[in-house]
Amino acid sequence: MKLSTNCEKIQGKIDFDKLAAISEGFSGRNLEDATTTAMSMAFMNNRAVEHRDLEKSFNSTRPTSVT
């Protein structure tokens, strides 16, 4: 997950432990999709990615392992 967000503009502190708990069962593709969605949300609001974007996106992503 840190690799997915490493090169992006991030504002504030990201709680990776909390995101890891939310994303239990996610595949690498799920993590990438959720991160991309969070980046899009921030972009649409003309700002850097924040923890709230990632958390919202991760909460709305269904893990591939469940389908």
Stockholm file with secondary structure:
# STOCKHOLM 1.0

chainA/1-67         MKLSTNCEKIQGKIDFDKLAAISEGFSGRNLEDATTTAMSMAFMNNRAVEHRDLEKSFNSTRPTSVT
#=GR chainA/1-67 SS CHHHHTTSCBCSCCCHHHHHHHTTTCCHHHHHHHHHHHHHHHHHTTSCBCHHHHHHHHHHCCCGGGC
#=GC SS_cons        CHHHHTTSCBCSCCCHHHHHHHTTTCCHHHHHHHHHHHHHHHHHTTSCBCHHHHHHHHHHCCCGGGC
//
